[in-house]
């Protein structure tokens, strides 16, 4: 996978089949239970209309969320990350209200054969999602990582995300750590 060149870009709304395929692959991953709040069984049972709507709502022209993918020369989607826009003064997915506009990264997934490779898939995805967030006028980007997902946490820290000291309890777990990347404007 080191020899592959990747195009890092936002998805298009007509790519719902690829969105579905990558999500289902992510949910079959051995650490999916730590990283996703959905099971493979739940996702696979959803209608094509659901996937079409999901892709359309996170496509290149969407403003409330954006899904970024790494596409190889062979057309294979190597990985993806989605940023949800959380507006200041509006309750987020946890019912909390932020004082500033921020991005919330979810659905981070890179296929195993592209993880840790010199191809830089994960880094490319994060650079692109942070650039999109900057352009969207967001003040910070946050994400949550399971306390037992040390590999992911190490990458996030290397990418410039720092712990906020906040945790979010998860059913049956000790919780997930919040990390943030503050966007500075010069």
Steps between C-alpha positions, in 0.01 A plus 500: 500500500803728515500532122140616478419862446182618667259777429361645823164665439143548613251237392239560232133430570487231229765296683259356756591141408866565583397679822298193599777253407768687696275538805414129499868412469577733792235332714655158431839624625634339818493830696162618367338438837738763644466753220141499377162540666337266249519130423549335164161333536325837549680664208457218250123497558458867397333581170671639192304821564675537835843470336403740222389756756812447708727558199304801381513662845880472520592565137723768354228769499361426848562750779391318818738210457764378263636154429857493372640188328836376376454344157779289349604492135303175473183673625508326839399714796788455744339697782265771612424754771187711548474837671167608650455875543381593850375858510555725801195510728342187349491167691741239360446124473553470877259785583787732598509858372830639377585867519680482166454341161695180476547185300447154645692223323322166472524186292879498482601188312799392293512153350757282684731470199541881489552562873843618604618494139732751345214587266374733774131422453396581857708818516363610162143450617562702816678780315204524260232494771683768700538714185127462430422595861723808475327605177159446663595750772510252787701595809595152611463136401443226755475127504451226753719194534436192710736474795609154379578612144859604560607480136233746389570732792872501417424600140260775605760647735764484225256686272479785753193405703534555873293360789244741645464308827138417415365150460169375372350190660404225260263211572694216663829690482712723713466766233660685215756777524441833326790640301501833318688684231466875540508684170711813523453773248788728419 
